[in-house]
Amino acid sequence: MGLLIAGALVTLLYSSLSPIRTPQSALRNQEALPLPDKPSIAVLPFVNMSNDPEQEYFSDGLTEDLITDLSKLSGLFVIARNSVFTYKGKPVKVQEVSRELGVQYVLEGSVQKADTRVRINAQLIEATTGQHLWAERYDRPLTDIFALQDEITQQIVAALRVEVSEAEGERVRRIPTENLNAYDSLMRGAAYFLRLTKETTAQTRQMFEKSIELDPQYAAAHAWLGATYLAESIYQWSRDPQSME
């Protein structure tokens, strides 16, 4: 388990957080990627529709959670976060996404979070044709956020007729924490951590520590906290030999 976590953190730092991006203009000049032999999907960054731009972390966190949940299904090919977030804040055509990423389906949507409620609009599109397969608007209490994520995942699975094993279904339905404040603190920390600077890494560590304080069994918070020490060691922001350990 320790080796798996270490490998995941290294992948996070060297792949997901790499500052090197392939320009969209270069992607458009490439030939269309072939489609995988199983249903393939790209979850585009959900748009923050809240009046507060600081709520951007929540829409990004929801997008990442949906990508993570769908990635647990062996019958589905899911594009990684690093690739789909190159489209963030840009007007896109689903046909171009299909050609550039080699996917048949695209999920896009918006999030509006206010006080204790959240409103989510989501639509599933067959990108090769532009046809809408499914669309729904959800208006729920914030306390239902994990159930809502599971519901969206199940709708996608049903629309694409993806076979899901019992074990995979259990992994998708598993609730990471019962403490919403711990979850919120983790999402805020993750959003800042992705900027990957010495200052933001120190700030996010406090947020992950707060998550752990609120829920000591919150595994994701421990993993992200470990990532701050790993980044500190790799980029030599700290000379403390205890960082890597």
C-alpha positions as CSV (number, residue, x, y, z in Angstrom):
1,M,0.0,0.0,0.0
2,G,2.9,2.4,0.8
3,L,4.5,1.7,-2.6
4,L,1.2,2.3,-4.3
5,I,0.6,5.6,-2.6
6,A,4.2,6.7,-3.3
7,G,3.8,5.8,-7.0
8,A,0.5,7.7,-7.2
9,L,2.1,10.8,-5.6
10,V,5.0,10.7,-8.0
11,T,2.7,10.3,-10.9
12,L,0.6,13.3,-9.6
13,L,3.7,15.5,-9.4
14,Y,5.4,14.6,-12.6
15,S,2.3,14.1,-14.8
16,S,-0.8,15.9,-13.5
17,L,1.2,18.9,-12.2
18,S,3.7,19.2,-15.1
19,P,3.8,22.8,-16.4
20,I,4.4,21.5,-19.9
21,R,1.2,21.5,-22.0
22,T,0.6,20.6,-25.6
23,P,-0.8,23.7,-27.3
24,Q,-4.3,23.4,-28.6
25,S,-3.2,24.6,-32.0
26,A,-0.8,21.7,-32.2
27,L,-3.5,19.2,-31.2
28,R,-5.9,20.6,-33.9
29,N,-3.2,20.0,-36.6
30,Q,-3.0,16.3,-35.7
31,E,-5.0,13.6,-37.2
32,A,-8.0,12.3,-35.2
33,L,-7.0,9.8,-32.6
34,P,-8.6,6.3,-33.1
35,L,-11.4,5.4,-30.7
36,P,-10.7,2.8,-28.1
37,D,-12.4,-0.6,-28.3
38,K,-14.7,0.3,-25.4
39,P,-16.9,3.3,-24.5
40,S,-14.6,6.3,-24.1
41,I,-15.4,9.6,-22.3
42,A,-13.9,13.0,-21.5
43,V,-15.3,14.9,-18.5
44,L,-14.8,18.6,-19.4
45,P,-14.2,21.0,-16.4
46,F,-17.6,22.0,-15.0
47,V,-18.2,25.7,-15.2
48,N,-18.5,27.7,-12.0
49,M,-21.9,29.5,-12.1
50,S,-21.7,30.9,-8.6
51,N,-21.4,34.7,-8.2
52,D,-18.2,34.1,-6.2
53,P,-15.2,33.3,-8.3
54,E,-13.6,31.8,-5.2
55,Q,-16.0,28.9,-5.6
56,E,-14.0,27.7,-8.6
57,Y,-12.3,25.1,-6.4
58,F,-15.7,23.4,-5.9
59,S,-16.5,23.0,-9.6
60,D,-13.0,21.8,-10.3
61,G,-13.2,19.4,-7.3
62,L,-16.5,18.0,-8.6
63,T,-15.1,17.4,-12.0
64,E,-12.1,15.6,-10.6
65,D,-14.3,13.4,-8.4
66,L,-16.4,12.4,-11.4
67,I,-13.3,11.5,-13.4
68,T,-12.0,9.5,-10.4
69,D,-15.3,7.6,-10.0
70,L,-15.6,6.8,-13.7
71,S,-12.0,5.7,-13.8
72,K,-12.8,2.9,-11.4
73,L,-14.9,1.2,-14.0
74,S,-12.9,-1.2,-16.2
75,G,-15.5,-1.1,-18.9
76,L,-15.0,2.6,-19.6
77,F,-12.0,4.5,-21.1
78,V,-11.7,7.8,-19.2
79,I,-9.4,10.7,-20.2
80,A,-7.2,11.9,-17.4
81,R,-7.6,15.2,-15.6
82,N,-4.4,16.7,-17.1
83,S,-5.7,16.4,-20.6
84,V,-9.3,17.7,-20.1
85,F,-8.3,20.7,-18.0
86,T,-6.5,22.2,-21.0
87,Y,-10.0,23.0,-22.1
88,K,-10.9,24.9,-18.9
89,G,-12.3,28.4,-19.6
90,K,-12.2,28.0,-23.3
91,P,-15.1,27.6,-25.8
92,V,-14.9,24.1,-27.2
93,K,-16.7,22.0,-29.8
94,V,-17.3,18.5,-28.7
95,Q,-16.4,17.2,-32.2
96,E,-12.9,18.7,-31.7
97,V,-12.6,17.2,-28.3
98,S,-13.5,13.8,-29.8
99,R,-10.9,14.2,-32.5
100,E,-8.1,15.6,-30.2
101,L,-8.6,13.1,-27.3
102,G,-9.9,10.1,-29.2
103,V,-13.2,9.8,-27.3
104,Q,-16.7,9.0,-28.4
105,Y,-18.6,10.8,-25.5
106,V,-18.2,14.0,-23.7
107,L,-19.7,15.1,-20.3
108,E,-20.0,18.8,-19.7
109,G,-21.9,20.8,-17.1
110,S,-22.0,23.6,-14.6
111,V,-22.1,24.0,-10.8
112,Q,-23.7,26.7,-8.6
113,K,-23.0,26.5,-4.9
114,A,-24.7,28.8,-2.5
115,D,-24.9,28.4,1.3
116,T,-26.2,24.9,2.0
117,R,-27.4,24.0,-1.5
118,V,-25.8,23.0,-4.8
119,R,-27.2,23.1,-8.3
120,I,-25.6,21.0,-11.0
121,N,-26.4,20.8,-14.7
122,A,-24.9,17.9,-16.6
123,Q,-25.3,16.7,-20.2
124,L,-23.8,13.7,-21.9
125,I,-23.1,14.1,-25.6
126,E,-22.1,11.6,-28.3
127,A,-19.2,13.8,-29.5
128,T,-18.8,12.2,-32.9
129,T,-22.3,13.3,-33.9
130,G,-23.1,16.1,-31.5
131,Q,-26.3,14.2,-30.3
132,H,-27.4,14.6,-26.7
133,L,-27.8,11.3,-25.0
134,W,-28.8,12.5,-21.6
135,A,-29.2,15.8,-19.7
136,E,-30.4,16.6,-16.1
137,R,-30.5,19.4,-13.6
138,Y,-30.0,18.6,-9.9
139,D,-30.9,21.0,-7.1
140,R,-30.0,19.4,-3.8
141,P,-28.7,20.1,-0.3
142,L,-25.0,20.2,-0.1
143,T,-25.1,17.2,2.3
144,D,-26.2,15.1,-0.7
145,I,-23.1,15.9,-2.7
146,F,-21.7,12.3,-2.6
147,A,-25.0,10.7,-3.4
148,L,-25.4,13.2,-6.3
149,Q,-22.0,12.3,-7.7
150,D,-23.0,8.6,-7.5
151,E,-26.3,9.4,-9.3
152,I,-24.5,11.2,-12.1
153,T,-22.1,8.3,-12.5
154,Q,-24.9,5.8,-12.6
155,Q,-26.7,7.8,-15.3
156,I,-23.6,7.8,-17.4
157,V,-23.2,4.0,-16.9
158,A,-26.8,3.4,-17.9
159,A,-26.7,5.7,-21.0
160,L,-23.5,4.0,-22.2
161,R,-24.6,0.5,-21.2
162,V,-21.3,-0.1,-19.4
163,E,-21.1,-3.4,-17.5
164,V,-20.1,-2.8,-13.8
165,S,-18.9,-5.6,-11.5
166,E,-20.2,-5.7,-7.9
167,A,-16.7,-4.7,-6.6
168,E,-16.5,-1.7,-8.9
169,G,-19.9,-0.6,-7.9
170,E,-19.0,-0.7,-4.3
171,R,-15.8,1.3,-4.9
172,V,-17.8,4.0,-6.7
173,R,-20.5,4.2,-4.0
174,R,-18.0,4.4,-1.2
175,I,-18.3,7.7,0.7
176,P,-14.8,9.1,1.3
177,T,-15.8,11.0,4.5
178,E,-18.9,11.8,6.5
179,N,-17.6,15.3,7.3
180,L,-18.4,17.8,4.7
181,N,-16.1,20.4,6.2
182,A,-13.2,18.0,5.9
183,Y,-14.2,17.4,2.2
184,D,-14.5,21.1,1.6
185,S,-11.1,21.8,3.2
186,L,-9.5,19.1,1.1
187,M,-10.9,20.5,-2.2
188,R,-9.7,24.0,-1.3
189,G,-6.3,22.6,-0.6
190,A,-6.1,20.5,-3.7
191,A,-7.0,23.6,-5.9
192,Y,-4.2,25.6,-4.4
193,F,-1.7,22.8,-4.4
194,L,-2.0,22.4,-8.2
195,R,-0.3,25.8,-8.5
196,L,2.8,24.1,-7.2
197,T,4.8,26.9,-5.6
198,K,6.6,26.9,-2.3
199,E,4.1,29.3,-0.8
200,T,0.9,27.5,-1.9
201,T,2.3,24.1,-0.8
202,A,2.8,25.5,2.7
203,Q,-0.7,26.9,2.7
204,T,-2.4,23.8,1.4
205,R,-0.6,21.7,4.0
206,Q,-2.6,23.5,6.7
207,M,-5.8,22.8,4.8
208,F,-5.0,19.1,4.6
209,E,-4.1,19.0,8.2
210,K,-7.5,20.6,9.0
211,S,-9.2,17.9,7.0
212,I,-7.4,15.2,9.0
213,E,-8.3,17.0,12.2
214,L,-11.9,16.9,11.3
215,D,-11.8,13.3,10.1
216,P,-8.7,11.4,11.1
217,Q,-9.8,8.4,8.9
218,Y,-10.0,10.6,5.7
219,A,-7.5,8.7,3.5
220,A,-7.4,11.2,0.7
221,A,-6.4,14.0,3.1
222,H,-3.5,11.9,4.4
223,A,-2.4,11.2,0.8
224,W,-2.6,14.9,-0.2
225,L,-0.7,15.9,2.9
226,G,2.0,13.4,1.9
227,A,2.1,15.0,-1.5
228,T,3.0,18.4,0.0
229,Y,6.1,16.8,1.7
230,L,7.0,15.0,-1.5
231,A,6.8,18.2,-3.5
232,E,8.9,20.0,-0.8
233,S,11.6,17.4,-1.1
234,I,11.6,17.1,-5.0
235,Y,11.8,20.8,-5.6
236,Q,14.1,21.3,-2.6
237,W,12.0,23.9,-0.9
238,S,13.0,22.4,2.4
239,R,16.4,20.9,3.4
240,D,14.7,19.0,6.3
241,P,15.6,15.3,5.7
242,Q,12.4,14.3,7.4
243,S,10.3,15.7,4.5
244,M,10.7,12.6,2.3
245,E,10.3,10.2,5.2
